[in-house]
């Protein structure tokens, strides 16, 4: 359905009089279809983009530990490669300790072992 949405609304409502995206696919309109398509493209590009430095994630964790940052669960998952669990866990040479909330996510303090 998303593909149909993109094909139907390659342009604006003024230049493309077919309102299929508005009426059939989503109640949010063509802007929503375009935004979702862009999110999909960004997600695909991010997935295939290789990190510049293989140690980049470790450097980021080390920096967070040195500066006493509290990271949200999503960032811990991204950097450590594991979903945070419990109140404290270790991954490699780092210890993660649950420390409050950041929005709707748990906050995690990083410590280098």
CORVENSUL-V273486 format. One line per field, one symbol per residue. ss: DSSP state (a for helix, b for strand, c for the rest). psi: psi as a letter, one per 30 degrees, with the letter a starting at -180 (. if undefined). A space follows every 50 residues. Layout:
ss = ???
psi = ???
//
This chain:
ss = caaaaaaacccccccccccaaaaaaccccaaaaaaaaaaaaaaaaaaacc cccccaaaaaaaaaaacccbbbaaaaaaaacccccccbbbbccbbbbbbb bbccbbbbbbbbc
psi = eeeeeeeehialfefjfjgeeeeeekffleeeeeeeeeeeeeeeeeefkk kekfgeeeeeeeeeeeghljkleeeeeeefgkkklafklkjbgkkkkkia ljbglkkkkkkk.
//
